[in-house]
């Protein structure tokens, strides 16, 4: 087996066997591929269409090389969008995660700097003063003090040093946009995951189900192909419980959100500084109404993730009240106080 034969198979549109996928991802993550081979591998894999088996091989190889966060007990979640939707929208999942933390729900978010968007979670959290250099002990301490922690992927996945430059140069979605949330080093039992196209919803949901380790998870693609819930219309979604996958639609109207933005421009940011400014405003109970309403919808689903017995209307009420009260900014103030 050689890298050339694997690239040739992918170029011909063939799925990789478990052995081939394991070999290819091991080579990629150990830095054994040249930049040209790495880029070709990621792009031909994308062009063919990733399979659950190939994704499983990537997950296993990444976790085998990861610095894991041990000892976090009880319910906690990752709230994340995969990126790669090309919308350059504000950091909705980060706003959602911090608001949920301010409501008392525990969040361990796993992420990176932007690969193909205006601002990634790492970029905007750094702008707000969050330390990106936390080790596993720091992750546990941050979670205990403010219900929120951020695992900066390069510190927990050293093998990413071989992949990050390739992703940045490509500037387009690759399997690693899908992979990041699946290799959270703390391995949360709850997950709220937005993907960049409807075709990935079932694929990622079944990847989660194959592990059997998720108590509950929602995987969705928002209307107009956002990797967040939007108010433009119903989201294509799956709910995962253990090894079971249920297909569903998440309709903002059913949840009590009836005023969509006039255009995607209302959700767009052009720089890290603009993204941080928008996030500060939202967390403080202010901000553009279109952004604030979109966060409220996502927070409402987050409440349902933690408390599945609550009706949609109650989840939405709690979300709106929390945003109006600026509970997310209290989380930011707490970590600033301790830094």
C-alpha positions as CSV (number, residue, x, y, z in Angstrom):
1,X,0.0,0.0,0.0
2,X,1.3,3.4,-0.9
3,X,0.1,7.0,-0.8
4,X,0.0,7.1,-4.6
5,X,-2.3,4.1,-4.8
6,X,-4.7,5.7,-2.3
7,X,-4.7,9.0,-4.1
8,X,-5.4,7.2,-7.3
9,X,-8.3,5.3,-5.8
10,X,-9.8,8.5,-4.5
11,X,-9.3,10.3,-7.8
12,X,-11.3,7.5,-9.4
13,X,-14.1,8.0,-6.9
14,X,-13.5,4.8,-4.9
15,X,-14.2,4.6,-1.2
16,X,-11.3,3.5,0.9
17,X,-11.3,0.3,2.8
18,X,-10.8,0.4,6.6
19,X,-7.2,-0.5,6.2
20,X,-6.5,2.1,3.5
21,X,-8.2,4.8,5.5
22,X,-6.3,4.0,8.6
23,X,-3.0,4.0,6.7
24,X,-3.8,7.3,5.0
25,X,-4.8,9.2,8.1
26,X,-1.9,7.8,10.1
27,X,0.4,9.1,7.4
28,X,-1.3,12.5,7.3
29,X,-1.3,13.0,11.0
30,X,2.2,11.8,11.5
31,X,3.5,14.3,8.9
32,X,4.6,11.6,6.5
33,X,2.9,13.2,3.5
34,X,4.3,16.1,1.5
35,X,2.1,19.3,1.4
36,X,1.1,18.4,-2.1
37,X,0.1,14.9,-1.1
38,X,-1.8,16.2,2.0
39,X,-3.8,18.7,-0.1
40,X,-4.5,16.1,-2.8
41,X,-5.7,13.6,-0.2
42,X,-8.1,16.1,1.5
43,X,-9.5,17.5,-1.7
44,X,-10.0,14.1,-3.5
45,X,-11.6,12.8,-0.4
46,X,-14.0,15.7,-0.3
47,X,-14.7,15.4,-4.1
48,X,-15.5,11.8,-3.8
49,X,-17.6,12.3,-0.6
50,X,-16.5,11.1,2.8
51,X,-17.9,7.9,4.2
52,X,-18.7,7.0,7.8
53,X,-15.9,4.4,7.7
54,X,-13.3,7.0,6.5
55,X,-14.5,9.4,9.2
56,X,-14.2,6.7,11.8
57,X,-10.6,6.1,10.8
58,X,-9.8,9.8,11.1
59,X,-11.5,10.0,14.5
60,X,-9.6,7.0,15.8
61,X,-6.2,8.2,14.5
62,X,-6.8,11.7,15.9
63,X,-7.8,10.5,19.4
64,X,-4.9,8.0,19.5
65,X,-2.6,11.0,19.2
66,X,-4.5,13.4,21.4
67,X,-3.9,14.9,24.8
68,X,-7.2,13.8,26.4
69,X,-9.0,15.7,29.2
70,X,-9.9,13.2,31.9
71,X,-12.1,13.4,34.9
72,X,-15.0,15.6,33.8
73,X,-18.1,14.0,35.3
74,X,-21.8,14.6,34.7
75,X,-23.6,16.2,31.8
76,X,-21.8,18.8,29.7
77,X,-21.8,19.7,26.0
78,X,-19.9,20.9,23.1
79,X,-21.8,23.6,21.0
80,X,-20.1,24.0,17.7
81,X,-20.5,24.8,14.0
82,X,-18.1,23.0,11.6
83,X,-17.4,26.0,9.5
84,X,-17.0,25.8,5.8
85,X,-20.4,27.2,4.9
86,X,-18.8,30.3,3.2
87,X,-21.2,32.7,5.0
88,X,-18.7,34.7,7.0
89,X,-21.4,34.9,9.7
90,X,-20.8,36.1,13.3
91,X,-19.7,33.5,15.9
92,X,-23.2,32.2,16.7
93,X,-22.1,28.9,18.3
94,X,-19.7,30.8,20.6
95,X,-22.4,33.2,21.7
96,X,-24.7,30.2,22.2
97,X,-22.1,28.3,24.3
98,X,-21.4,31.3,26.5
99,X,-25.1,32.1,27.1
100,X,-25.8,28.5,28.0
101,X,-22.8,28.6,30.4
102,X,-24.3,31.8,32.0
103,X,-27.6,29.9,32.4
104,X,-25.8,27.2,34.5
105,X,-25.2,24.6,31.8
106,X,-21.6,23.3,31.5
107,X,-19.9,23.7,28.1
108,X,-16.5,22.3,27.0
109,X,-16.0,23.8,23.6
110,X,-13.4,22.4,21.2
111,X,-12.2,24.6,18.3
112,X,-9.5,26.4,16.5
113,X,-8.8,29.7,14.7
114,X,-10.5,30.4,11.4
115,X,-9.6,28.2,8.5
116,X,-12.1,29.5,5.9
117,X,-14.2,32.1,7.8
118,X,-13.8,35.7,9.1
119,X,-13.3,34.6,12.7
120,X,-13.0,31.2,14.4
121,X,-13.9,30.4,18.0
122,X,-10.3,30.7,19.0
123,X,-9.9,34.1,17.3
124,X,-13.0,35.6,19.0
125,X,-12.4,34.1,22.4
126,X,-8.9,35.4,22.4
127,X,-10.2,38.9,21.5
128,X,-12.4,38.6,24.7
129,X,-9.4,37.7,26.8
130,X,-9.9,33.9,27.1
131,X,-6.6,32.0,27.5
132,X,-5.9,29.7,24.7
133,X,-3.1,27.9,26.4
134,X,-5.0,25.8,28.9
135,X,-3.9,22.3,29.6
136,X,-6.3,19.5,30.8
137,X,-6.1,20.8,34.4
138,X,-6.9,24.3,33.2
139,X,-9.9,23.0,31.2
140,X,-11.3,21.4,34.3
141,X,-10.6,24.5,36.5
142,X,-12.2,26.8,34.0
143,X,-15.3,24.6,33.7
144,X,-15.6,24.5,37.5
145,X,-15.3,28.3,37.9
146,X,-17.5,29.6,35.1
147,X,-19.3,26.6,33.5
148,X,-17.2,27.1,30.3
149,X,-13.9,26.0,29.0
150,X,-12.3,26.1,25.5
151,X,-10.0,23.4,24.4
152,X,-7.8,25.0,21.7
153,X,-7.3,22.2,19.2
154,X,-3.6,22.7,18.4
155,X,-2.7,22.2,22.1
156,X,-4.7,18.9,22.4
157,X,-4.0,17.5,18.9
158,X,-0.3,18.1,18.2
159,X,-0.7,16.1,15.0
160,X,-2.7,19.1,13.7
161,X,0.5,21.0,13.2
162,X,0.9,18.9,10.0
163,X,-2.6,19.7,8.8
164,X,-3.3,23.3,9.9
165,X,-1.1,25.0,7.3
166,X,-2.6,22.8,4.5
167,X,-6.1,23.7,5.6
168,X,-5.3,27.4,5.7
169,X,-3.8,27.4,2.2
170,X,-6.7,25.4,0.8
171,X,-9.2,27.8,2.4
172,X,-12.1,25.4,1.7
173,X,-14.0,22.8,3.7
174,X,-12.3,19.5,4.2
175,X,-13.0,16.5,6.3
176,X,-11.3,18.3,9.2
177,X,-14.2,20.7,9.4
178,X,-16.4,17.8,10.1
179,X,-13.9,16.0,12.3
180,X,-13.1,18.7,14.8
181,X,-16.3,18.4,16.9
182,X,-16.0,14.6,16.9
183,X,-12.6,14.6,18.6
184,X,-13.3,16.9,21.5
185,X,-10.5,15.8,24.0
186,X,-13.0,15.8,26.9
187,X,-15.4,13.6,25.0
188,X,-18.6,15.3,26.1
189,X,-21.8,13.2,26.5
190,X,-24.0,15.9,24.9
191,X,-23.4,17.6,21.5
192,X,-25.0,20.3,19.5
193,X,-23.4,20.4,16.1
194,X,-24.1,22.4,13.0
195,X,-22.8,21.3,9.6
196,X,-22.3,23.3,6.4
197,X,-24.6,21.3,4.0
198,X,-27.7,19.0,4.5
199,X,-25.8,16.1,3.0
200,X,-23.5,16.0,6.0
201,X,-26.3,15.8,8.6
202,X,-26.9,12.1,8.4
203,X,-23.3,11.2,7.8
204,X,-22.1,13.0,11.0
205,X,-25.1,11.8,13.0
206,X,-24.3,8.2,12.1
207,X,-20.6,8.8,13.0
208,X,-21.7,9.9,16.4
209,X,-24.1,7.0,16.8
210,X,-21.3,4.5,15.8
211,X,-19.4,5.5,18.9
212,X,-22.4,4.9,21.1
213,X,-21.0,7.3,23.6
214,X,-23.4,10.3,23.2
215,X,-26.3,10.5,25.7
216,X,-27.9,13.1,23.4
217,X,-26.8,15.0,20.4
218,X,-28.4,17.2,17.7
219,X,-26.8,17.5,14.3
220,X,-28.3,20.0,11.9
221,X,-27.8,22.3,8.9
222,X,-29.7,25.5,9.1
223,X,-31.9,26.9,6.3
224,X,-29.9,28.5,3.5
225,X,-27.0,26.0,4.4
226,X,-25.7,27.7,7.5
227,X,-23.8,25.6,10.1
228,X,-26.1,27.1,12.7
229,X,-29.9,27.2,13.2
230,X,-31.3,30.2,11.3
231,X,-34.6,31.9,11.2
232,X,-34.7,31.7,7.4
233,X,-36.6,28.4,7.7
234,X,-36.6,24.9,9.0
235,X,-33.2,23.1,9.6
236,X,-32.5,19.6,8.4
237,X,-31.6,17.7,11.5
238,X,-31.0,14.4,13.3
239,X,-31.2,13.6,17.0
240,X,-28.8,11.0,18.3
241,X,-29.3,9.1,21.5
242,X,-26.7,6.3,22.0
243,X,-26.6,4.3,18.8
244,X,-30.0,5.5,17.6
245,X,-30.5,8.2,15.0
246,X,-33.8,10.0,14.4
247,X,-34.3,12.3,11.4
248,X,-36.3,15.5,12.0
249,X,-36.9,19.1,11.0
250,X,-36.3,22.0,13.4
251,X,-38.7,24.8,12.5
252,X,-38.1,28.2,14.0
253,X,-41.9,29.0,13.8
254,X,-42.7,26.0,15.9
255,X,-40.2,27.3,18.6
256,X,-41.8,30.8,18.5
257,X,-39.3,32.6,16.3
258,X,-41.2,34.2,13.4
259,X,-39.1,37.2,12.2
260,X,-36.3,36.1,9.8
261,X,-33.5,38.4,8.8
262,X,-34.1,40.4,5.7
263,X,-30.9,39.0,4.2
264,X,-27.7,37.1,5.1
265,X,-25.9,40.4,5.2
266,X,-27.4,41.1,8.6
267,X,-25.5,38.1,10.0
268,X,-22.2,38.7,8.3
269,X,-18.9,40.0,9.8
270,X,-15.8,41.0,7.9
271,X,-13.0,40.7,10.4
272,X,-12.0,39.3,13.8
273,X,-12.5,42.7,15.4
274,X,-16.0,43.1,14.0
275,X,-16.8,39.5,15.1
276,X,-15.6,40.2,18.7
277,X,-17.6,43.5,18.8
278,X,-20.7,41.7,17.7
279,X,-20.2,38.9,20.2
280,X,-19.7,41.4,23.1
281,X,-22.9,43.2,22.2
282,X,-24.9,40.0,22.1
283,X,-23.5,38.7,25.3
284,X,-24.4,42.0,27.0
285,X,-28.0,41.8,26.0
286,X,-27.7,44.1,23.0
287,X,-26.5,43.6,19.5
288,X,-28.2,43.5,16.1
289,X,-31.7,42.0,16.4
290,X,-31.2,39.5,13.6
291,X,-28.0,38.2,15.3
292,X,-29.6,38.2,18.8
293,X,-32.7,36.3,17.6
294,X,-30.6,33.7,15.8
295,X,-28.6,33.1,19.0
296,X,-31.8,32.8,21.0
297,X,-33.0,30.1,18.7
298,X,-29.8,28.2,19.1
299,X,-29.8,28.7,22.9
300,X,-33.3,27.3,23.0
301,X,-32.2,24.1,21.3
302,X,-29.3,24.0,23.8
303,X,-31.7,24.1,26.7
304,X,-33.6,21.3,25.1
305,X,-30.4,19.3,24.8
306,X,-29.8,19.5,28.5
307,X,-33.5,19.3,29.5
308,X,-35.3,17.2,26.9
309,X,-38.6,17.2,28.8
310,X,-39.1,21.0,28.3
311,X,-41.5,22.1,25.5
312,X,-40.1,24.3,22.8
313,X,-42.0,27.4,24.1
314,X,-40.3,27.2,27.5
315,X,-36.9,26.6,26.0
316,X,-37.3,29.7,23.9
317,X,-38.6,31.8,26.8
318,X,-35.6,30.9,28.9
319,X,-33.2,31.6,26.0
320,X,-34.7,35.1,25.4
321,X,-34.6,36.0,29.1
322,X,-31.0,34.8,29.4
323,X,-29.9,36.9,26.5
324,X,-31.8,40.0,27.6
325,X,-30.1,39.6,31.1
326,X,-26.7,39.4,29.5
327,X,-25.7,36.2,31.3
328,X,-23.1,35.4,28.8
329,X,-21.0,38.5,29.6
330,X,-21.0,37.4,33.2
331,X,-19.1,34.3,32.1
332,X,-16.5,36.5,30.4
333,X,-16.2,38.7,33.4
334,X,-15.6,35.7,35.6
335,X,-12.7,34.4,33.6
336,X,-11.2,37.9,33.3
337,X,-11.4,38.2,37.1
338,X,-9.4,35.0,37.5
339,X,-6.8,35.6,34.8
